[in-house]
Amino acid sequence: MKVWRTHAAEHSASVKIVGRFASPADAQAAVRMFNDLLSIGTRLESGSAGAVEELESFRTASGLQLLSESDLVELRQFEPIAAGGREIRVETEAQHADALLKIVALFDAQVQVHRREGDWPPPGAHGSSAGSGA
């Protein structure tokens, strides 16, 4: 595993998150869960009556007791997602994707995080896989 370290004022992560599930049904269930959470987050943000209770019900029903308020705040940076077979793919500029990763982990999916083209590390950097297509 390669670990890249950088010190910069860049505020975007510019990554692609890929979750591979055991079955298309698991991928669809994770997508529904994430999109439901997006809806709850929107209602919480707007001060909708009953949204706090809805969040608590969601935490209990989903098994995501560790879901935090900061996880909900980060959801503002996401759009609803869709599954393609056994996978979900999310491209984001968000620095934090904890809520999404907690849901993917709940379904025991394999998770990969890829940098998008043009991002760190620059070509020719120590240990870079430039030219390998990776």
Phi and psi restraints in degrees (value plus and minus 20) as a CYANA .aco file:
   2 LYS   PHI    -120.6   -80.6
   2 LYS   PSI     116.4   156.4
   3 VAL   PHI    -138.1   -98.1
   3 VAL   PSI     100.1   140.1
   4 TRP   PHI    -118.1   -78.1
   4 TRP   PSI     114.5   154.5
   5 ARG   PHI    -136.9   -96.9
   5 ARG   PSI     115.5   155.5
   6 THR   PHI    -166.2  -126.2
   6 THR   PSI     131.9   171.9
   7 HIS   PHI    -146.7  -106.7
   7 HIS   PSI      88.4   128.4
   8 ALA   PHI    -172.5  -132.5
   8 ALA   PSI     151.0   191.0
   9 ALA   PHI    -115.3   -75.3
   9 ALA   PSI      -7.8    32.2
  10 GLU   PHI     -85.3   -45.3
  10 GLU   PSI     113.2   153.2
  11 HIS   PHI    -127.4   -87.4
  11 HIS   PSI     -16.8    23.2
  12 SER   PHI    -138.2   -98.2
  12 SER   PSI     127.8   167.8
  13 ALA   PHI    -107.0   -67.0
  13 ALA   PSI     -54.0   -14.0
  14 SER   PHI      28.8    68.8
  14 SER   PSI      44.4    84.4
  15 VAL   PHI    -147.0  -107.0
  15 VAL   PSI     142.7   182.7
  16 LYS   PHI    -137.0   -97.0
  16 LYS   PSI     106.7   146.7
  17 ILE   PHI    -127.0   -87.0
  17 ILE   PSI     107.5   147.5
  18 VAL   PHI    -139.9   -99.9
  18 VAL   PSI     105.0   145.0
  19 GLY   PHI    -132.9   -92.9
  19 GLY   PSI     106.4   146.4
  20 ARG   PHI    -131.8   -91.8
  20 ARG   PSI     102.1   142.1
  21 PHE   PHI    -124.6   -84.6
  21 PHE   PSI     144.5   184.5
  22 ALA   PHI     -87.0   -47.0
  22 ALA   PSI     -49.8    -9.8
  23 SER   PHI    -169.7  -129.7
  23 SER   PSI     139.5   179.5
  24 PRO   PHI     -79.9   -39.9
  24 PRO   PSI     -52.5   -12.5
  25 ALA   PHI     -84.1   -44.1
  25 ALA   PSI     -60.3   -20.3
  26 ASP   PHI     -84.5   -44.5
  26 ASP   PSI     -61.8   -21.8
  27 ALA   PHI     -82.0   -42.0
  27 ALA   PSI     -64.2   -24.2
  28 GLN   PHI     -83.7   -43.7
  28 GLN   PSI     -60.1   -20.1
  29 ALA   PHI     -84.4   -44.4
  29 ALA   PSI     -60.6   -20.6
  30 ALA   PHI     -85.4   -45.4
  30 ALA   PSI     -60.8   -20.8
  31 VAL   PHI     -82.4   -42.4
  31 VAL   PSI     -65.4   -25.4
  32 ARG   PHI     -79.6   -39.6
  32 ARG   PSI     -64.2   -24.2
  33 MET   PHI     -81.7   -41.7
  33 MET   PSI     -66.4   -26.4
  34 PHE   PHI     -84.0   -44.0
  34 PHE   PSI     -66.0   -26.0
  35 ASN   PHI     -86.0   -46.0
  35 ASN   PSI     -56.3   -16.3
  36 ASP   PHI     -81.7   -41.7
  36 ASP   PSI     -61.5   -21.5
  37 LEU   PHI     -85.0   -45.0
  37 LEU   PSI     -58.4   -18.4
  38 LEU   PHI     -77.8   -37.8
  38 LEU   PSI     -64.6   -24.6
  39 SER   PHI     -83.2   -43.2
  39 SER   PSI     -63.5   -23.5
  40 ILE   PHI     -83.8   -43.8
  40 ILE   PSI     -62.9   -22.9
  41 GLY   PHI     -79.5   -39.5
  41 GLY   PSI     -60.7   -20.7
  42 THR   PHI     -84.1   -44.1
  42 THR   PSI     -63.3   -23.3
  43 ARG   PHI     -86.4   -46.4
  43 ARG   PSI     -58.0   -18.0
  44 LEU   PHI     -82.6   -42.6
  44 LEU   PSI     -65.0   -25.0
  45 GLU   PHI     -82.8   -42.8
  45 GLU   PSI     -55.3   -15.3
  46 SER   PHI    -104.3   -64.3
  46 SER   PSI     -23.6    16.4
  47 GLY   PHI      58.4    98.4
  47 GLY   PSI       2.1    42.1
  48 SER   PHI     -79.6   -39.6
  48 SER   PSI     115.0   155.0
  49 ALA   PHI     -81.1   -41.1
  49 ALA   PSI     114.2   154.2
  50 GLY   PHI      66.3   106.3
  50 GLY   PSI     -22.9    17.1
  51 ALA   PHI     -87.3   -47.3
  51 ALA   PSI     -56.8   -16.8
  52 VAL   PHI     -84.8   -44.8
  52 VAL   PSI     -63.8   -23.8
  53 GLU   PHI     -84.7   -44.7
  53 GLU   PSI     -57.5   -17.5
  54 GLU   PHI     -83.3   -43.3
  54 GLU   PSI     -60.0   -20.0
  55 LEU   PHI     -83.7   -43.7
  55 LEU   PSI     -63.8   -23.8
  56 GLU   PHI     -83.4   -43.4
  56 GLU   PSI     -60.8   -20.8
  57 SER   PHI     -82.6   -42.6
  57 SER   PSI     -61.4   -21.4
  58 PHE   PHI     -81.8   -41.8
  58 PHE   PSI     -67.0   -27.0
  59 ARG   PHI     -77.1   -37.1
  59 ARG   PSI     -65.5   -25.5
  60 THR   PHI     -87.2   -47.2
  60 THR   PSI     -68.2   -28.2
  61 ALA   PHI     -87.2   -47.2
  61 ALA   PSI     -54.9   -14.9
  62 SER   PHI    -107.0   -67.0
  62 SER   PSI     -38.9     1.1
  63 GLY   PHI      62.6   102.6
  63 GLY   PSI      -7.2    32.8
  64 LEU   PHI    -120.0   -80.0
  64 LEU   PSI      39.1    79.1
  65 GLN   PHI     -83.7   -43.7
  65 GLN   PSI     -45.2    -5.2
  66 LEU   PHI    -102.4   -62.4
  66 LEU   PSI     -17.4    22.6
  67 LEU   PHI     -85.8   -45.8
  67 LEU   PSI     105.0   145.0
  68 SER   PHI    -127.9   -87.9
  68 SER   PSI     148.6   188.6
  69 GLU   PHI     -83.7   -43.7
  69 GLU   PSI     -55.2   -15.2
  70 SER   PHI     -85.4   -45.4
  70 SER   PSI     -50.4   -10.4
  71 ASP   PHI     -82.0   -42.0
  71 ASP   PSI     -59.6   -19.6
  72 LEU   PHI     -90.5   -50.5
  72 LEU   PSI     -56.8   -16.8
  73 VAL   PHI     -81.8   -41.8
  73 VAL   PSI     -60.5   -20.5
  74 GLU   PHI     -87.5   -47.5
  74 GLU   PSI     -40.1    -0.1
  75 LEU   PHI     -84.9   -44.9
  75 LEU   PSI     -38.5     1.5
  76 ARG   PHI     -77.5   -37.5
  76 ARG   PSI     -42.8    -2.8
  77 GLN   PHI    -109.4   -69.4
  77 GLN   PSI     -18.0    22.0
  78 PHE   PHI    -135.9   -95.9
  78 PHE   PSI     133.0   173.0
  79 GLU   PHI    -127.5   -87.5
  79 GLU   PSI     142.6   182.6
  80 PRO   PHI     -75.4   -35.4
  80 PRO   PSI     127.5   167.5
  81 ILE   PHI    -134.9   -94.9
  81 ILE   PSI     147.8   187.8
  82 ALA   PHI    -155.4  -115.4
  82 ALA   PSI     135.0   175.0
  83 ALA   PHI    -117.7   -77.7
  83 ALA   PSI     130.0   170.0
  84 GLY   PHI    -144.1  -104.1
  84 GLY   PSI      76.1   116.1
  85 GLY   PHI      47.8    87.8
  85 GLY   PSI    -142.0  -102.0
  86 ARG   PHI    -113.1   -73.1
  86 ARG   PSI     -11.9    28.1
  87 GLU   PHI    -143.9  -103.9
  87 GLU   PSI     133.5   173.5
  88 ILE   PHI    -144.3  -104.3
  88 ILE   PSI     124.6   164.6
  89 ARG   PHI    -152.0  -112.0
  89 ARG   PSI     106.1   146.1
  90 VAL   PHI    -149.2  -109.2
  90 VAL   PSI     102.7   142.7
  91 GLU   PHI    -121.7   -81.7
  91 GLU   PSI     112.7   152.7
  92 THR   PHI    -167.7  -127.7
  92 THR   PSI     135.0   175.0
  93 GLU   PHI    -120.1   -80.1
  93 GLU   PSI     -21.9    18.1
  94 ALA   PHI     -85.3   -45.3
  94 ALA   PSI     123.1   163.1
  95 GLN   PHI    -101.8   -61.8
  95 GLN   PSI     -42.3    -2.3
  96 HIS   PHI    -148.7  -108.7
  96 HIS   PSI     113.4   153.4
  97 ALA   PHI    -153.0  -113.0
  97 ALA   PSI      15.7    55.7
  98 ASP   PHI     -79.1   -39.1
  98 ASP   PSI     -63.2   -23.2
  99 ALA   PHI     -80.3   -40.3
  99 ALA   PSI     -66.8   -26.8
 100 LEU   PHI     -81.4   -41.4
 100 LEU   PSI     -65.1   -25.1
 101 LEU   PHI     -86.0   -46.0
 101 LEU   PSI     -55.0   -15.0
 102 LYS   PHI     -84.8   -44.8
 102 LYS   PSI     -59.2   -19.2
 103 ILE   PHI     -89.0   -49.0
 103 ILE   PSI     -65.9   -25.9
 104 VAL   PHI     -80.6   -40.6
 104 VAL   PSI     -62.2   -22.2
 105 ALA   PHI     -85.5   -45.5
 105 ALA   PSI     -53.6   -13.6
 106 LEU   PHI     -77.9   -37.9
 106 LEU   PSI     -51.9   -11.9
 107 PHE   PHI    -116.1   -76.1
 107 PHE   PSI      -7.1    32.9
 108 ASP   PHI      34.4    74.4
 108 ASP   PSI      16.3    56.3
 109 ALA   PHI    -101.4   -61.4
 109 ALA   PSI     134.1   174.1
 110 GLN   PHI     -98.3   -58.3
 110 GLN   PSI     117.3   157.3
 111 VAL   PHI    -141.5  -101.5
 111 VAL   PSI     113.6   153.6
 112 GLN   PHI    -146.6  -106.6
 112 GLN   PSI     120.2   160.2
 113 VAL   PHI    -141.2  -101.2
 113 VAL   PSI     101.6   141.6
 114 HIS   PHI    -136.4   -96.4
 114 HIS   PSI     123.9   163.9
 115 ARG   PHI     -96.9   -56.9
 115 ARG   PSI     129.3   169.3
 116 ARG   PHI    -106.7   -66.7
 116 ARG   PSI     136.4   176.4
 117 GLU   PHI     -73.8   -33.8
 117 GLU   PSI     123.8   163.8
 118 GLY   PHI      67.0   107.0
 118 GLY   PSI     -19.1    20.9
 119 ASP   PHI    -123.0   -83.0
 119 ASP   PSI    -197.6  -157.6
 120 TRP   PHI     -84.4   -44.4
 120 TRP   PSI     122.1   162.1
 121 PRO   PHI    -106.2   -66.2
 121 PRO   PSI     133.8   173.8
 122 PRO   PHI     -88.3   -48.3
 122 PRO   PSI     134.6   174.6
 123 PRO   PHI     -75.9   -35.9
 123 PRO   PSI     119.3   159.3
 124 GLY   PHI      65.2   105.2
 124 GLY   PSI     -20.8    19.2
 125 ALA   PHI     -87.0   -47.0
 125 ALA   PSI     133.7   173.7
 126 HIS   PHI     -72.8   -32.8
 126 HIS   PSI     105.1   145.1
 127 GLY   PHI      60.0   100.0
 127 GLY   PSI     -16.5    23.5
 128 SER   PHI     -84.4   -44.4
 128 SER   PSI     129.2   169.2
 129 SER   PHI    -125.1   -85.1
 129 SER   PSI      12.5    52.5
 130 ALA   PHI     -76.5   -36.5
 130 ALA   PSI     115.3   155.3
 131 GLY   PHI      65.4   105.4
 131 GLY   PSI     -27.6    12.4
 132 SER   PHI    -112.0   -72.0
 132 SER   PSI     -27.9    12.1
 133 GLY   PHI      60.4   100.4
 133 GLY   PSI     -17.0    23.0
